[in-house]
Amino acid sequence: AIAGGQTYGITDDNPPSSHPLDGSSVFGQAVAAGKTAKVYADGMTSSCMMSNTGRYAVKHNPWPYFTPASERTPCASYDVPETALATDAAAGTLPNVGMVVPDLCNDAHDCSLSVADSWFQTRMQKIFAGPDWQSGHLAVVLTADEDDKSQGNTVLTVVIHPSQSGHVVSTPLTHYSLTRLYEDVVGTPHLNNAVGAPSMSSAFGLPMP
């Protein structure tokens, strides 16, 4: 939903071989527009892996599902193991459109929330120390893929940017609002359901390039 602006009707966790998507992603859009995109997938052992290995679950890594050459070619280069995140953060080369995908332990699925918190904190400390964050141009969005089933589909989403401090918005946002935010950052057309999605940048007052 976030990467392509729609779910393509998929309701299971099967791999890309079962669900080849003939469409565009926010990552492919960015690359085609001359911008940078990268997915950092925790536990993945080679670029753009299309099957599970260890604690890496391809179902959480959207880019390998998209089949056009305009998607597959950049996926092979820019859908990388998460170990590259620290290097890119330190070098000031974080992408215009990026996604960090924790593995099945670090996303609190198979391990405790404290493990996931520690994992996220370690990554954010490295990002905060890097030149991309210190320039004021980088926003980080932490979001879950589902709620805890105790409320009306309220999904945790936190926007981290120097302009934000204890700011809670009341605008009803969706995963497609995040699709739209990616596209607003790089100036590309809105995909599918992102067209009518509430603007996350407007809701949080985020400055756009």
TORTINU-813788 format. One record per atom (N, C-alpha, C): x negated, y negated, z negated; atom name. Coordinates in steps of 0.05 Angstrom, whole numbers. Example, Ala and Ser with C-alpha at 12.3 -4.5 7.8 and 13.67 -1.06 7.14 Angstrom:
2
      u      v      w atom
   -264    114   -156    N
   -246     90   -156   CA
   -264     66   -156    C
   -257     45   -142    N
   -273     21   -143   CA
   -258     -1   -157    C
! end
This chain:
209
      u      v      w atom
    -17     24      0    N
      0      0      0   CA
    -17    -25      0    C
    -37    -26    -18    N
    -55    -50    -19   CA
    -71    -53      6    C
    -83    -31     16    N
   -101    -33     38   CA
    -87    -38     65    C
    -63    -28     68    N
    -50    -29     94   CA
    -23    -44     95    C
    -15    -54     72    N
     10    -69     71   CA
     35    -52     73    C
     32    -26     71    N
     55     -7     70   CA
     44     20     61    C
     62     38     53    N
     54     64     44   CA
     54     85     66    C
     63     78     90    N
     64     96    113   CA
     81    121    106    C
     99    118     86    N
    116    140     79   CA
    103    163     64    C
     78    159     56    N
     64    180     42   CA
     73    181     12    C
     79    205      3    N
     88    208    -25   CA
     73    230    -39    C
     51    239    -28    N
     34    260    -41   CA
      5    250    -43    C
    -12    268    -53    N
    -40    261    -57   CA
    -58    275    -37    C
    -48    284    -14    N
    -64    299      5   CA
    -86    282     18    C
   -107    295     28    N
   -130    280     39   CA
   -124    268     67    C
   -143    253     78    N
   -140    241    104   CA
   -133    260    126    C
   -143    285    124    N
   -136    305    146   CA
   -106    310    148    C
    -92    306    126    N
    -63    309    126   CA
    -48    284    133    C
    -61    261    130    N
    -48    235    133   CA
    -65    216    149    C
    -71    222    175    N
    -86    202    191   CA
    -68    178    197    C
    -78    154    190    N
    -62    130    193   CA
    -72    114    217    C
    -55    111    237    N
    -61     96    261   CA
    -53     67    256    C
    -68     53    240    N
    -61     25    234   CA
    -86     10    224    C
    -81    -14    216    N
   -103    -31    207   CA
   -104    -33    176    C
   -127    -37    166    N
   -131    -42    137   CA
   -142    -70    133    C
   -140    -79    108    N
   -151   -106    102   CA
   -181   -106    106    C
   -194    -82    103    N
   -223    -80    107   CA
   -230    -83    136    C
   -216    -67    153    N
   -221    -69    182   CA
   -215    -97    193    C
   -194   -109    183    N
   -186   -136    191   CA
   -209   -155    185    C
   -220   -154    161    N
   -242   -172    153   CA
   -266   -169    171    C
   -274   -144    177    N
   -298   -139    194   CA
   -293   -150    222    C
   -269   -145    233    N
   -262   -154    259   CA
   -262   -185    261    C
   -257   -198    239    N
   -257   -227    238   CA
   -284   -239    233    C
   -304   -222    232    N
   -332   -232    227   CA
   -338   -236    198    C
   -321   -226    180    N
   -326   -227    151   CA
   -337   -201    142    C
   -342   -199    116    N
   -354   -175    104   CA
   -333   -160     88    C
   -335   -133     88    N
   -317   -116     72   CA
   -333    -93     62    C
   -326    -84     38    N
   -339    -60     27   CA
   -321    -48      6    C
   -320    -21      6    N
   -307     -6    -16   CA
   -329      9    -30    C
   -329      7    -57    N
   -348     20    -74   CA
   -333     43    -88    C
   -338     68    -81    N
   -323     90    -92   CA
   -340    106   -111    C
   -331    107   -136    N
   -345    120   -157   CA
   -345    150   -153    C
   -369    163   -155    N
   -371    192   -153   CA
   -375    201   -124    C
   -370    184   -105    N
   -374    192    -77   CA
   -404    195    -71    C
   -411    215    -56    N
   -440    221    -52   CA
   -450    213    -25    C
   -432    206     -6    N
   -441    196     20   CA
   -418    177     30    C
   -424    162     50    N
   -406    141     59   CA
   -380    153     71    C
   -358    140     65    N
   -332    145     77   CA
   -324    175     75    C
   -328    187     52    N
   -322    215     48   CA
   -292    220     50    C
   -285    241     64    N
   -257    247     69   CA
   -246    271     54    C
   -262    281     35    N
   -253    303     17   CA
   -264    298    -11    C
   -252    311    -30    N
   -259    309    -58   CA
   -286    321    -63    C
   -300    310    -83    N
   -324    323    -93   CA
   -328    314   -122    C
   -333    333   -140    N
   -336    326   -168   CA
   -312    310   -178    C
   -317    287   -190    N
   -295    270   -200   CA
   -286    249   -180    C
   -297    250   -156    N
   -288    232   -135   CA
   -263    243   -122    C
   -242    227   -121    N
   -216    235   -110   CA
   -211    217    -86    C
   -211    229    -62    N
   -208    213    -38   CA
   -180    199    -37    C
   -160    210    -52    N
   -134    198    -52   CA
   -134    170    -63    C
   -155    163    -78    N
   -157    136    -89   CA
   -174    117    -72    C
   -185    128    -50    N
   -202    112    -32   CA
   -188    108     -6    C
   -176     85     -1    N
   -158     83     22   CA
   -171     82     50    C
   -195     71     52    N
   -206     66     79   CA
   -209     92     95    C
   -217    115     85    N
   -221    138    101   CA
   -195    148    115    C
   -172    139    106    N
   -147    148    118   CA
   -141    135    144    C
   -153    112    150    N
   -147     97    174   CA
   -164    107    198    C
   -151    114    220    N
   -165    129    241   CA
   -175    113    265    C
   -164     89    272    N
   -175     75    295   CA
   -205     70    293    C
   -218     69    316    N
   -247     64    316   CA
   -254     38    302    C
   -236     19    303    N
   -241     -7    290   CA
   -241     -4    259    C
   -232     19    250    N
   -232     25    221   CA
   -254     46    215    C
   -255     67    230    N
   -274     89    225   CA
   -303     80    226    C
   -309     63    246    N
   -337     55    249   CA
   -347     38    225    C
   -332     18    217    N
   -341      3    193   CA
   -339     19    168    C
   -319     37    166    N
   -317     54    142   CA
   -343     70    138    C
   -354     80    160    N
   -379     96    158   CA
   -402     80    147    C
   -401     54    150    N
   -423     37    140   CA
   -417     23    114    C
   -392     17    109    N
   -385     -1     87   CA
   -367     11     65    C
   -360     36     68    N
   -345     51     47   CA
   -367     68     33    C
   -377     58     11    N
   -402     68      0   CA
   -399     78    -28    C
   -419     94    -38    N
   -419    102    -66   CA
   -420     77    -84    C
   -407     79   -107    N
   -404     57   -126   CA
   -431     48   -137    C
   -451     64   -135    N
   -478     57   -145   CA
   -489     32   -131    C
   -478     25   -107    N
   -487      2    -92   CA
   -477    -24   -104    C
   -456    -23   -122    N
   -444    -47   -132   CA
   -463    -64   -148    C
   -479    -52   -166    N
   -497    -68   -182   CA
   -518    -82   -165    C
   -528    -68   -145    N
   -548    -80   -127   CA
   -536   -104   -112    C
   -512   -101   -101    N
   -500   -123    -87   CA
   -493   -146   -105    C
   -484   -140   -129    N
   -478   -162   -148   CA
   -503   -178   -155    C
   -525   -164   -160    N
   -550   -178   -167   CA
   -561   -194   -144    C
   -557   -184   -119    N
   -568   -197    -95   CA
   -550   -219    -85    C
   -526   -222    -96    N
   -507   -242    -86   CA
   -496   -235    -59    C
   -493   -209    -54    N
   -482   -200    -28   CA
   -456   -184    -30    C
   -440   -191    -51    N
   -414   -179    -53   CA
   -397   -187    -29    C
   -379   -170    -19    N
   -364   -176      6   CA
   -342   -196      2    C
   -333   -207     25    N
   -309   -224     25   CA
   -285   -209     16    C
   -282   -184     25    N
   -261   -166     18   CA
   -273   -141      6    C
   -268   -136    -19    N
   -280   -113    -32   CA
   -261    -98    -50    C
   -267    -73    -55    N
   -251    -57    -73   CA
   -270    -38    -88    C
   -266    -35   -114    N
   -282    -17   -130   CA
   -263      5   -141    C
   -269     30   -135    N
   -251     52   -142   CA
   -265     70   -162    C
   -256     70   -188    N
   -268     88   -207   CA
   -261    117   -202    C
   -277    135   -213    N
   -271    163   -209   CA
   -250    172   -229    C
   -243    198   -229    N
   -220    208   -245   CA
   -225    206   -275    C
   -249    203   -284    N
   -255    198   -312   CA
   -254    168   -318    C
   -268    153   -302    N
   -270    124   -308   CA
   -245    108   -302    C
   -226    121   -290    N
   -200    107   -286   CA
   -180    114   -307    C
   -189    128   -328    N
   -172    136   -351   CA
   -152    157   -345    C
   -155    171   -323    N
   -137    193   -316   CA
   -144    218   -332    C
   -170    225   -330    N
   -179    250   -343   CA
   -194    244   -369    C
   -201    219   -374    N
   -216    211   -398   CA
   -201    189   -413    C
   -211    181   -435    N
   -197    162   -452   CA
   -198    134   -441    C
   -179    118   -451    N
   -179     90   -443   CA
   -204     75   -451    C
   -216     83   -473    N
   -241     71   -482   CA
   -264     76   -463    C
   -264     99   -450    N
   -284    105   -430   CA
   -280     87   -406    C
   -255     83   -397    N
   -249     66   -375   CA
   -256     37   -381    C
   -250     28   -406    N
   -256      1   -414   CA
   -286     -4   -413    C
   -301     15   -424    N
   -331     12   -424   CA
   -342     11   -396    C
   -332     28   -378    N
   -340     28   -350   CA
   -335      1   -337    C
   -311     -9   -341    N
   -304    -35   -329   CA
   -321    -58   -340    C
   -325    -58   -366    N
   -340    -78   -379   CA
   -369    -79   -369    C
   -381    -56   -366    N
   -408    -54   -355   CA
   -410    -66   -328    C
   -391    -60   -311    N
   -391    -71   -283   CA
   -387   -101   -283    C
   -368   -111   -300    N
   -362   -139   -301   CA
   -386   -155   -312    C
   -401   -144   -330    N
   -424   -158   -341   CA
   -445   -163   -318    C
   -448   -143   -301    N
   -467   -146   -279   CA
   -456   -166   -258    C
   -430   -166   -254    N
   -418   -185   -235   CA
   -421   -213   -246    C
   -415   -217   -272    N
   -417   -243   -285   CA
   -446   -255   -283    C
   -466   -237   -284    N
   -494   -245   -283   CA
   -503   -252   -255    C
   -487   -245   -235    N
   -496   -248   -207   CA
   -489   -275   -195    C
   -502   -282   -173    N
   -498   -308   -161   CA
   -470   -312   -148    C
   -457   -290   -139    N
   -431   -294   -127   CA
   -411   -304   -148    C
   -411   -293   -172    N
   -393   -303   -193   CA
   -401   -331   -201    C
   -427   -336   -205    N
   -436   -361   -215   CA
   -431   -384   -195    C
   -427   -377   -170    N
   -421   -398   -149   CA
   -392   -408   -153    C
   -375   -393   -167    N
   -347   -401   -170   CA
   -329   -392   -148    C
   -340   -378   -128    N
   -324   -370   -105   CA
   -313   -341   -107    C
   -320   -327   -128    N
   -312   -299   -130   CA
   -289   -296   -150    C
   -268   -281   -141    N
   -246   -273   -159   CA
   -246   -243   -160    C
   -241   -233   -184    N
   -239   -204   -188   CA
   -211   -198   -198    C
   -198   -179   -185    N
   -171   -170   -193   CA
   -172   -142   -203    C
   -164   -138   -228    N
   -161   -111   -239   CA
   -132   -103   -238    C
   -126    -82   -224    N
    -98    -73   -223   CA
    -96    -42   -225    C
    -74    -33   -236    N
    -68     -5   -238   CA
    -51      4   -214    C
    -48     30   -210    N
    -32     39   -188   CA
     -4     47   -197    C
      1     46   -224    N
     27     54   -234   CA
     29     43   -263    C
     54     43   -274    N
     57     35   -301   CA
     57     60   -319    C
     64     55   -345    N
     64     78   -364   CA
     91     91   -367    C
    109     85   -349    N
    136     96   -348   CA
    154     88   -372    C
    145     68   -387    N
    160     59   -410   CA
    175     33   -404    C
    170     22   -381    N
    183     -3   -374   CA
    189     -4   -344    C
    201    -26   -335    N
    211    -28   -307   CA
    190    -32   -286    C
    172    -13   -283    N
    151    -15   -262   CA
    135    -40   -265    C
    128    -47   -289    N
    109    -69   -294   CA
     81    -59   -294    C
     66    -66   -274    N
     39    -55   -270   CA
     18    -76   -280    C
      0    -67   -296    N
    -21    -85   -306   CA
    -37    -96   -283    C
    -39   -122   -282    N
    -56   -136   -262   CA
    -69   -160   -275    C
    -95   -162   -274    N
   -109   -184   -286   CA
   -126   -198   -265    C
   -124   -224   -263    N
   -140   -240   -244   CA
   -162   -254   -260    C
   -186   -249   -252    N
   -210   -260   -266   CA
   -224   -279   -248    C
   -224   -305   -255    N
   -236   -326   -239   CA
   -242   -349   -258    C
   -262   -365   -253    N
   -269   -388   -271   CA
   -245   -407   -276    C
   -226   -408   -258    N
   -203   -426   -261   CA
   -182   -415   -280    C
   -185   -389   -288    N
   -164   -376   -304   CA
   -173   -373   -333    C
   -155   -381   -352    N
   -161   -377   -380   CA
   -134   -373   -394    C
   -128   -348   -401    N
   -103   -342   -415   CA
    -78   -349   -399    C
    -80   -348   -373    N
    -59   -356   -355   CA
    -41   -332   -348    C
    -17   -332   -357    N
      2   -311   -351   CA
     23   -322   -332    C
     26   -309   -309    N
     45   -320   -289   CA
     72   -305   -291    C
     93   -319   -284    N
    120   -307   -285   CA
    130   -299   -257    C
    115   -306   -236    N
    123   -299   -209   CA
    122   -268   -206    C
    144   -256   -197    N
    144   -227   -192   CA
    125   -220   -169    C
    104   -207   -174    N
     84   -200   -153   CA
     85   -169   -148    C
     76   -161   -125    N
     75   -133   -118   CA
     47   -126   -108    C
     43   -100   -103    N
     17    -92    -91   CA
     13   -106    -64    C
     34   -112    -50    N
     32   -126    -25   CA
     23   -155    -28    C
     27   -166    -52    N
     16   -193    -58   CA
    -15   -192    -58    C
    -26   -169    -67    N
    -55   -166    -66   CA
    -64   -162    -38    C
    -49   -147    -21    N
    -56   -145      7   CA
    -58   -173     19    C
    -38   -190     13    N
    -37   -217     24   CA
    -61   -234     13    C
    -68   -230    -12    N
    -91   -245    -23   CA
   -116   -239     -8    C
   -122   -213     -3    N
   -145   -206     13   CA
   -145   -221     40    C
   -122   -221     53    N
   -120   -233     80   CA
   -122   -264     78    C
   -112   -276     57    N
   -114   -305     54   CA
   -143   -313     51    C
   -159   -296     37    N
   -187   -302     32   CA
   -203   -303     59    C
   -196   -285     77    N
   -212   -284    102   CA
   -197   -295    126    C
   -172   -305    122    N
   -158   -319    143   CA
   -147   -300    165    C
   -139   -276    157    N
   -129   -257    177   CA
    -98   -255    175    C
    -85   -245    195    N
    -55   -242    194   CA
    -47   -223    172    C
    -23   -227    162    N
    -13   -210    140   CA
     -2   -184    152    C
     -9   -162    141    N
     -1   -136    150   CA
     26   -127    138    C
     44   -118    155    N
     68   -104    146   CA
     82   -119    123    C
     85   -106    100    N
    101   -118     78   CA
     87   -141     65    C
     61   -146     71    N
     48   -170     60   CA
     59   -195     72    C
     73   -193     95    N
     84   -217    108   CA
    103   -232     89    C
    121   -218     76    N
    140   -230     59   CA
    134   -228     29    C
    110   -219     22    N
    103   -215     -6   CA
     98   -242    -20    C
    105   -245    -45    N
     98   -269    -60   CA
     68   -273    -60    C
     60   -298    -58    N
     31   -305    -56   CA
     18   -303    -83    C
     -2   -287    -86    N
    -17   -285   -111   CA
    -35   -309   -114    C
    -46   -320    -93    N
    -63   -343    -95   CA
    -47   -368   -105    C
    -22   -370    -95    N
     -6   -393   -104   CA
      3   -389   -133    C
     10   -364   -140    N
     19   -358   -168   CA
     -2   -365   -188    C
    -27   -358   -182    N
    -49   -363   -201   CA
    -64   -389   -195    C
    -56   -403   -174    N
    -70   -428   -168   CA
    -98   -424   -159    C
   -104   -402   -146    N
   -132   -396   -137   CA
   -139   -413   -113    C
   -162   -425   -113    N
   -171   -440    -90   CA
   -178   -422    -67    C
   -169   -428    -43    N
   -175   -412    -20   CA
   -198   -425     -4    C
   -213   -409     11    N
   -235   -421     27   CA
   -225   -441     47    C
! end
